[in-house]
């Protein structure tokens, strides 16, 4: 269901966390001195966490704790406390309940500028995006000051960037961006109405000093065969709809969009991963794609094909930026399972 990257055991090397639905388990994977990756069980007593999550030191222990929301099997946000020995089971606690099931995407960002991050949570069945400041005491349940950013909207995906150039972060959520006003209210601006079921990231890809928004459509979420990858640029009035450049229009359920400097030239690049369907051959084998910043354009490169990915994450190892990839597969699907499909993969540049 989800994949997260962070230095869980404080050894200076990033690890990754994987959640599974059947069975409902959480593991973190650490690299041994010999280079192999070893799983460590975090928890197997929860109903099922959903897409997204966050790693943060909630207790002041200098260890990363885990925050995640439930899938359609529950209606809450939980946090797992990392013990002194991270290889032991982690204690799970409820952060706060939600009015309905299904969370899809969480984000930590300091949008209000007080020097402390807030947690943003999409709660799709409630058609609400929630915000809550990380509490001084995470053991208090529920966490105080949970407030809606917007209601009546069923979208997904979260990012943060200084969209309007005022020196403060704005919240990007689905196909809108939100400005936090001095009175605590949120001002919504729809930057596109032409896309749905998206994953989003934001960065200054063309080097003009202003962030662009990249989005890809998860075609399965919007009832299509294919989705698009687009780069959206603001005009003179950032509050007006943005101009879209379609970079790809035949993506097969691209459920991964990551931004990082993959080629080491100091500029942000894009990674797009197709999830694929069925037996991963129809209607085409899923591909893993890079779009590298080259002047004022993004240049496409295929780094792999034939194995689908879901919620892959950028990871930096040994001075190289790559991707840790996990599959997504409904176990009741009767399509054949080709060799290598049900595996975790690490992609690193030569």
C-alpha positions in Angstrom: 0.0 0.0 0.0 2.7 2.5 0.9 6.5 3.1 0.8 8.5 5.6 2.8 12.2 6.4 2.9 14.1 7.7 5.9 17.1 6.9 8.2 15.1 4.8 10.7 18.1 3.3 12.6 20.3 6.5 12.6 23.2 4.8 10.9 23.5 7.6 8.3 22.0 5.4 5.5 18.4 5.7 4.5 16.1 2.7 5.0 12.6 2.2 3.6 9.3 1.2 5.1 6.7 -1.0 3.3 3.1 -1.6 4.3 1.1 -4.6 3.0 -2.6 -5.2 3.1 -2.8 -9.0 3.0 -1.4 -9.7 5.5 -1.7 -6.4 7.3 2.0 -5.8 8.1 4.5 -3.0 8.4 8.2 -3.7 7.9 11.3 -1.5 7.6 14.2 -2.7 5.5 17.7 -1.9 6.5 21.0 -2.6 4.5 23.5 -4.9 6.2 27.2 -4.4 6.1 27.3 -6.9 3.2 24.9 -4.9 1.1 21.9 -7.1 1.6 18.5 -5.7 2.7 16.9 -7.2 5.8 13.2 -6.7 6.9 12.3 -5.8 10.4 8.6 -6.1 11.6 7.1 -2.9 12.9 3.5 -4.0 13.5 1.0 -6.6 12.3 -2.0 -5.7 14.6 -3.7 -2.9 12.6 -6.5 -3.1 10.1 -4.5 -1.7 7.1 -2.9 1.6 6.5 -3.4 3.4 3.2 -1.3 5.1 0.6 1.0 7.7 2.0 2.6 8.3 5.4 5.3 10.4 7.0 8.4 9.8 9.1 9.2 12.4 11.8 10.7 12.6 15.2 7.6 13.2 17.3 9.0 12.4 20.8 12.3 14.3 20.7 14.3 11.0 20.8 16.2 11.8 17.6 14.5 8.7 16.1 12.0 8.8 13.3 8.5 7.8 14.2 5.8 6.8 11.6 2.5 8.5 10.9 -0.1 6.9 8.7 -3.8 6.8 8.0 -6.1 3.8 7.6 -7.5 2.6 4.3 -11.2 1.7 3.7 -10.9 -0.7 6.7 -10.7 2.1 9.3 -11.2 5.8 9.9 -8.2 7.2 11.8 -4.7 8.5 11.7 -2.1 6.6 13.8 1.5 6.9 14.8 4.1 4.3 15.6 6.9 5.1 18.1 10.3 4.0 17.1 11.9 2.1 20.1 15.5 2.5 21.2 16.1 -0.7 19.2 14.3 -0.1 15.9 14.4 -3.9 15.1 11.9 -4.5 17.9 8.2 -4.0 17.5 7.0 -0.4 17.5 4.2 0.9 19.8 1.1 2.1 17.9 -1.2 4.9 19.1 -4.1 6.7 17.6 -3.3 10.3 16.7 -6.9 11.4 15.9 -10.1 9.9 14.5 -11.5 10.8 11.1 -15.2 11.2 10.3 -15.0 8.6 7.4 -12.8 5.9 6.1 -10.1 6.0 3.4 -7.1 8.3 3.6 -5.0 8.7 0.5 -1.9 10.8 1.0 -0.3 12.6 4.0 2.1 15.5 4.0 4.3 17.2 6.6 5.1 20.9 5.8 5.4 24.2 7.7 2.9 26.1 5.7 1.9 28.5 8.5 5.6 29.6 9.0 5.8 29.0 12.7 8.9 26.8 12.4 7.0 23.6 13.2 5.5 21.3 10.7 1.8 20.6 10.3 0.3 17.3 9.1 -2.1 17.4 6.1 -4.4 14.4 5.5 -6.8 13.7 2.6 -9.9 11.9 3.9 -11.6 10.9 0.7 -14.8 9.4 2.0 -15.4 12.6 4.0 -14.5 14.7 1.0 -12.2 16.7 3.3 -8.6 17.7 3.6 -7.5 18.1 7.2 -4.6 19.9 8.9 -3.2 19.5 12.4 -0.1 20.9 13.9 2.3 18.3 15.2 1.7 18.4 19.0 4.2 19.1 21.7 3.0 15.9 23.4 2.2 13.2 20.8 0.9 10.9 23.5 -2.2 13.1 24.0 -5.2 11.5 22.1 -6.7 12.9 20.0 -4.1 15.4 18.8 -5.5 18.9 19.3 -6.5 21.5 16.7 -7.6 19.2 13.9 -9.2 21.5 11.3 -10.5 21.3 7.7 -8.6 23.0 4.9 -11.4 22.3 2.5 -14.6 20.3 2.5 -16.8 18.9 -0.3 -13.7 18.0 -2.4 -12.7 14.4 -3.2 -9.2 14.5 -4.5 -5.7 13.1 -3.7 -2.0 14.0 -3.7 -0.2 16.7 -1.7 2.8 18.9 -2.1 4.1 22.3 -0.8 5.8 25.1 -2.6 6.0 28.9 -2.7 3.5 29.2 -5.4 2.8 33.0 -5.3 6.3 34.2 -4.6 5.5 35.7 -1.1 8.4 33.7 0.6 6.0 31.3 2.3 4.8 27.9 1.4 1.4 27.2 -0.1 -0.3 23.9 0.0 -0.9 22.0 -3.3 -3.6 19.4 -3.1 -5.0 17.7 -6.1 -5.7 20.2 -8.8 -5.9 23.2 -6.5 -3.4 25.2 -4.4 -4.3 26.8 -1.1 -3.1 30.0 0.5 -3.3 30.3 4.3 -4.7 33.7 5.2 -3.8 35.7 8.4 -7.1 34.8 9.9 -6.5 31.1 9.6 -8.8 30.5 6.7 -7.7 28.8 3.5 -8.1 30.5 0.1 -8.5 27.9 -2.7 -7.2 28.4 -6.3 -7.9 25.8 -9.0 -4.8 25.7 -11.2 -6.4 23.1 -13.7 -9.7 21.5 -14.3 -8.5 19.2 -17.1 -7.0 16.4 -15.0 -8.1 14.0 -12.4 -6.9 11.2 -10.1 -3.5 12.8 -9.9 -0.1 12.5 -8.2 1.6 15.9 -7.9 5.1 17.3 -7.2 6.4 20.9 -7.5 9.8 22.3 -8.4 11.5 24.9 -10.5 12.2 22.7 -13.5 13.0 25.4 -16.0 15.2 27.6 -13.7 13.0 30.7 -14.0 12.8 31.1 -10.2 9.2 30.0 -10.0 7.9 26.5 -9.2 6.0 24.5 -11.8 3.6 21.7 -10.9 4.0 18.3 -12.5 1.1 15.9 -12.3 0.3 12.5 -13.7 -3.1 10.8 -13.9 -3.8 7.4 -12.4 -6.0 6.3 -15.2 -7.7 3.6 -13.1 -8.9 6.3 -10.7 -10.7 8.2 -13.5 -12.0 5.2 -15.5 -9.7 5.5 -18.5 -7.2 3.2 -20.2 -4.4 5.8 -20.2 -3.4 8.9 -18.2 -1.3 11.8 -18.9 1.9 13.4 -17.5 1.8 17.2 -17.7 3.9 20.1 -16.6 1.9 23.2 -15.5 3.4 26.7 -15.5 1.9 29.7 -13.9 1.1 32.8 -15.9 1.4 36.5 -14.9 -1.5 35.9 -12.6 -0.8 32.8 -10.5 -4.4 32.7 -9.4 -5.6 32.0 -12.9 -5.5 28.5 -14.5 -2.0 27.4 -15.4 -0.8 26.5 -18.9 -0.2 22.8 -19.3 2.4 21.0 -21.4 1.6 17.3 -21.9 4.8 15.3 -21.6 3.2 11.9 -22.1 -0.3 10.8 -22.9 -0.3 6.9 -22.7 0.7 6.2 -19.1 -0.8 3.0 -17.8 -1.8 3.8 -14.2 1.1 6.0 -13.3 0.7 5.9 -9.5 4.2 7.2 -8.8 5.6 10.7 -9.3 8.8 11.7 -7.7 11.1 14.8 -8.0 14.9 14.6 -7.3 18.2 15.4 -9.0 18.6 12.0 -10.5 21.6 12.8 -12.8 23.5 15.0 -10.4 23.5 18.2 -12.4 22.0 20.3 -9.6 18.5 20.6 -11.2 15.3 18.8 -10.4 14.2 15.9 -12.5 11.0 13.7 -12.6 10.5 10.0 -12.1 7.2 8.5 -13.3 6.4 4.8 -12.6 3.5 2.9 -14.3 1.6 0.5 -12.1 0.3 -1.7 -15.0 -2.6 -4.0 -15.0 -3.5 -7.7 -15.3 -0.4 -9.7 -16.1 1.7 -6.7 -16.9 1.6 -7.2 -20.6 -1.8 -5.8 -21.6 -2.3 -3.2 -23.0 1.5 -2.7 -22.7 4.2 -3.6 -20.3 4.6 -0.9 -17.6 7.6 1.3 -17.8 9.7 3.3 -15.4 10.5 6.7 -16.8 12.8 9.6 -16.1 12.3 13.1 -17.4 15.6 14.9 -17.0 15.8 18.8 -16.9 17.5 19.9 -20.1 17.4 23.7 -20.6 13.7 24.7 -20.5 12.4 21.2 -21.3 12.2 17.7 -19.8 13.9 14.9 -21.7 12.3 11.4 -21.5 14.4 8.3 -20.7 13.1 4.8 -20.1 15.1 3.1 -17.3 13.1 -0.2 -17.1 10.1 -2.0 -18.5 8.0 -5.0 -17.7 7.6 -4.6 -13.9 5.0 -2.3 -12.5 5.4 -0.1 -9.5 3.1 1.7 -7.0 4.1 4.5 -4.7 7.9 4.2 -5.4 10.2 6.6 -3.6 13.4 8.4 -4.4 16.4 7.3 -2.3 20.0 8.4 -2.0 22.6 5.7 -1.5 26.3 5.9 -1.9 26.1 9.3 -3.4 23.6 8.3 -6.1 19.9 9.1 -6.2 17.7 6.2 -7.3 14.3 4.7 -6.7 13.1 2.0 -4.3 10.1 0.3 -6.0 7.3 -1.9 -4.7 4.5 -3.7 -6.6 0.8 -3.4 -6.3 -1.2 -6.4 -6.9 -4.7 -7.5 -5.8 -4.2 -11.1 -4.6 -7.6 -12.2 -6.0 -6.4 -11.3 -9.5 -6.2 -14.6 -11.4 -3.9 -13.3 -14.1 -0.6 -15.2 -14.2 2.2 -13.9 -12.0 5.3 -13.6 -14.1 8.7 -14.1 -12.4 9.9 -11.1 -10.5 6.6 -9.3 -10.3 6.1 -9.7 -6.5 9.4 -8.1 -5.5 11.0 -5.0 -4.2 13.4 -3.3 -6.6 16.2 -0.7 -6.2 17.1 1.3 -9.3 20.4 3.2 -9.2 22.3 4.9 -12.0 25.6 3.4 -13.1 
